[in-house]
């Protein structure tokens, strides 16, 4: 209730001072959202953001965020009106969302009908669908704008499904999980997986038969890569210790722009999935026996 009252008072003050920017006009005049503005016009959503009598909140990707997308994705959005509308609606919710309301695990329903999941960490960094919120709480006449550094995409597949459909990188990991019966656990629990690619398994190929021969330890190796909860890179800090399903903690280190899990480097971070997230690492982690 306090958050709601603060927001209403802020909106009233905004109007009282003669500010008439609506969500769309703010994006249009800001200069950092030219791609978003173009796509909003093409989709017909610009009118909603300009005239909606119901307050809206938009998580607005910058031009730099759209530049991260492959050109093929942008081409598809430009030629598929339904996909474009659904993608843009996924960035917008009814109602006012200000930063104190964004807590760990909070879910908001987007205009696409799909949920947006937020996470806030002890370092006070917060993300939406794993995407960093660069700046927030820009209050305009009919809503709030939060600037984000990547385009939001729905997370429709589980950790297990993702591994199973990306066999070019994770055939060995997925086969090992299936062999030990762990793929179902990664289907339904809420986890963070530090996922070694096949080339990481290739590095230990000579020792793999010996490791796999000890079934108890092999299971422990696999469980050592799985952390309960959702830990996007925004929440990973130097020296932090994360518990694993193996019962032994992993230590995180941050060196310059690199993030390491023990001695393994994260080479691709923040893959959002329906039941958690995944970070790709360049080595297989070995727990103490």
C-alpha positions in Angstrom: 0.0 0.0 0.0 2.8 2.4 0.9 4.4 1.8 -2.6 1.1 2.5 -4.3 0.6 5.8 -2.3 4.1 7.0 -3.1 3.5 6.3 -6.7 0.2 8.1 -6.8 1.6 11.1 -5.1 4.5 11.1 -7.6 2.1 11.0 -10.5 0.1 13.8 -9.0 3.2 15.9 -8.5 4.2 15.2 -12.1 0.9 16.4 -13.5 0.8 19.4 -11.1 4.1 20.7 -12.5 2.7 20.7 -16.0 4.6 17.6 -17.2 2.6 16.0 -20.0 4.9 13.3 -21.3 3.2 9.9 -21.7 5.0 6.6 -22.0 5.3 6.7 -25.8 6.3 10.4 -26.1 9.0 10.0 -23.5 10.5 7.1 -25.4 10.2 9.0 -28.7 11.9 12.1 -27.3 14.6 10.4 -25.3 16.9 9.5 -28.2 18.0 6.1 -26.8 15.0 4.1 -27.9 14.8 4.7 -31.7 14.5 1.0 -32.6 11.9 0.4 -29.9 9.9 3.4 -31.0 10.0 2.2 -34.7 8.8 -1.3 -33.7 6.1 0.1 -31.4 4.7 2.1 -34.3 4.8 -0.9 -36.6 3.0 -3.0 -34.1 0.3 -0.5 -33.3 1.3 -0.6 -29.6 2.5 3.1 -29.8 -1.1 4.3 -29.5 -1.7 2.2 -26.4 1.4 3.6 -24.7 0.4 7.1 -25.6 -3.3 7.1 -24.7 -3.9 4.4 -22.1 -6.0 5.7 -19.3 -4.8 2.7 -17.2 -1.2 3.2 -15.9 1.4 1.0 -17.6 4.9 -0.1 -16.8 7.4 -0.7 -19.6 10.7 -2.4 -19.4 12.3 -0.5 -22.3 15.3 -1.9 -24.3 17.7 0.7 -25.5 19.1 0.8 -29.1 22.2 -0.9 -27.7 20.0 -3.7 -26.4 18.4 -4.3 -29.8 21.9 -4.2 -31.4 22.7 -7.4 -29.4 20.0 -9.3 -31.3 21.0 -11.2 -34.4 19.8 -9.5 -37.6 17.8 -12.6 -38.4 15.7 -12.0 -35.3 15.1 -8.4 -36.1 14.1 -9.4 -39.7 11.7 -11.9 -38.3 10.1 -9.4 -36.0 9.7 -6.9 -38.9 8.0 -9.5 -41.1 5.9 -11.3 -38.5 3.3 -8.9 -37.1 2.1 -11.3 -34.4 5.6 -12.2 -33.2 6.4 -8.5 -33.1 3.3 -7.6 -31.1 3.8 -10.5 -28.7 7.5 -9.6 -28.1 6.7 -6.0 -27.4 3.7 -6.8 -25.2 6.0 -9.0 -23.1 7.9 -5.8 -22.1 4.7 -4.1 -20.8 2.5 -4.6 -17.8 -0.7 -3.1 -16.5 -0.3 -1.0 -13.4 2.5 0.8 -11.7 5.8 -1.1 -10.9 8.4 0.9 -9.1 11.8 -0.5 -8.0 10.9 -1.2 -4.3 8.2 -3.5 -5.6 10.8 -5.6 -7.6 11.8 -8.3 -5.1 13.4 -11.6 -5.5 11.0 -14.0 -7.3 8.3 -11.4 -7.9 6.2 -12.1 -10.9 4.3 -9.6 -13.1 1.8 -10.4 -15.8 2.8 -8.8 -19.1 0.3 -7.6 -21.8 1.2 -10.8 -23.8 -0.3 -12.9 -21.0 3.1 -14.4 -20.0 4.7 -13.7 -16.7 7.8 -11.7 -16.1 10.0 -12.9 -13.2 12.2 -10.5 -11.3 15.1 -11.2 -9.0 16.8 -8.9 -6.5 20.1 -9.8 -4.8 22.0 -8.9 -1.7 24.1 -6.4 -3.6 20.8 -4.6 -4.5 21.1 -5.3 -8.2 17.9 -6.5 -9.7 16.9 -8.1 -13.0 13.8 -8.9 -15.0 14.0 -12.2 -16.9 17.7 -12.1 -16.1 18.1 -8.8 -17.9 19.7 -5.9 -16.0 17.6 -2.9 -15.2 20.0 0.0 -16.0 17.8 2.8 -14.6 14.3 2.7 -13.3 11.3 4.6 -12.0 11.0 7.2 -14.7 7.5 8.4 -13.9 5.4 9.9 -16.7 1.8 10.9 -17.1 0.4 7.4 -17.6 3.0 5.1 -16.3 6.6 4.2 -15.4 9.6 3.4 -17.6 12.5 1.1 -16.6 15.5 1.1 -19.0 17.0 -2.4 -19.7 20.1 -3.5 -21.4 18.7 -6.5 -23.4 15.5 -7.5 -25.2 13.3 -9.7 -23.0 12.4 -13.1 -24.4 9.9 -15.5 -22.8 11.5 -18.5 -21.1 9.3 -21.4 -22.3 11.7 -24.3 -21.8 13.1 -25.9 -18.7 16.8 -26.4 -18.0 16.5 -30.1 -19.0 14.6 -29.3 -22.2 17.2 -26.6 -23.1 20.1 -29.1 -22.7 18.2 -31.7 -24.7 17.6 -29.4 -27.6 21.1 -27.9 -27.7 23.0 -31.2 -28.3 25.7 -29.5 -30.4 27.1 -28.0 -27.2 25.7 -30.2 -24.4 25.4 -33.7 -25.7 27.8 -35.1 -23.1 26.2 -33.3 -20.2 22.7 -34.2 -21.2 23.7 -37.9 -21.7 25.3 -38.0 -18.3 22.2 -36.5 -16.6 19.9 -39.0 -18.4 22.3 -41.9 -17.5 22.1 -40.9 -13.8 18.4 -40.1 -13.9 18.8 -36.4 -13.1 17.1 -34.9 -16.2 13.7 -35.0 -14.5 15.0 -33.0 -11.5 16.1 -30.2 -13.8 12.7 -30.2 -15.4 10.7 -29.1 -12.3 13.0 -27.7 -9.6 14.2 -24.1 -9.5 17.9 -24.1 -10.1 21.0 -22.5 -11.5 23.1 -24.8 -13.7 26.8 -24.2 -14.4 26.9 -26.2 -17.6 30.1 -27.5 -19.1 30.1 -27.7 -22.9 31.2 -30.8 -24.8 34.7 -29.4 -25.3 35.0 -29.2 -21.5 34.2 -32.9 -21.2 36.7 -33.6 -24.0 39.4 -32.1 -21.8 38.8 -34.8 -19.2 38.2 -37.6 -21.7 41.1 -39.7 -20.5 39.9 -39.6 -16.9 36.2 -39.9 -17.7 35.9 -43.8 -17.5 37.5 -43.8 -14.1 35.2 -41.0 -12.8 32.1 -42.7 -14.3 33.1 -46.1 -12.9 32.5 -44.7 -9.4 28.8 -44.1 -9.7 28.4 -42.4 -6.4 31.1 -39.9 -7.1 29.9 -39.4 -10.7 26.5 -38.4 -9.4 28.2 -36.0 -7.0 30.1 -34.5 -9.9 26.9 -33.8 -11.8 25.1 -32.4 -8.7 28.1 -30.2 -8.0 27.1 -28.1 -11.0 23.6 -27.4 -9.8 22.8 -24.6 -7.3 19.3 -24.2 -5.8 17.6 -20.9 -6.6 18.1 -18.5 -9.5 21.5 -16.8 -9.7 21.9 -14.5 -12.6 25.3 -12.9 -13.0 24.0 -9.6 -11.5 23.9 -11.4 -8.2 27.3 -13.1 -8.4 29.9 -11.3 -6.4 33.6 -12.0 -5.7 34.2 -14.5 -2.9 30.6 -15.6 -2.5 29.9 -19.2 -1.7 26.9 -21.0 -3.3 25.6 -24.3 -1.9 25.2 -27.1 -4.5 23.0 -30.3 -4.6 26.2 -32.2 -4.0 26.3 -30.8 -0.5 29.6 -28.9 -1.1 29.8 -25.2 -1.9 31.1 -23.5 -5.0 33.2 -20.3 -4.7 32.6 -17.5 -7.1 35.4 -15.1 -8.1 35.2 -12.0 -10.2 38.4 -11.0 -12.0 38.1 -7.9 -14.2 35.2 -8.6 -16.5 35.5 -12.4 -16.0 33.4 -14.6 -13.7 34.8 -17.9 -12.5 33.3 -20.8 -10.7 36.2 -22.3 -8.9 38.7 -22.5 -11.8 36.1 -22.7 -14.6 35.3 -19.5 -16.5 31.8 -18.5 -17.4 31.9 -18.1 -21.2 28.2 -17.4 -21.7 26.0 -16.1 -18.9 22.4 -15.6 -18.0 20.4 -18.0 -20.2 16.9 -17.5 -18.7 14.8 -20.7 -18.5 11.4 -21.5 -17.1 12.7 -23.0 -13.9 15.9 -21.1 -13.4 18.9 -20.1 -15.4 22.1 -21.5 -17.0 25.6 -20.3 -17.3 28.0 -22.0 -19.7 31.4 -22.8 -18.3 34.7 -24.0 -19.9 35.6 -26.8 -17.5 34.0 -29.7 -15.6 33.9 -29.0 -11.9 35.3 -31.6 -9.6 34.0 -31.8 -6.0 36.1 -33.1 -3.2 35.7 -36.9 -2.7 
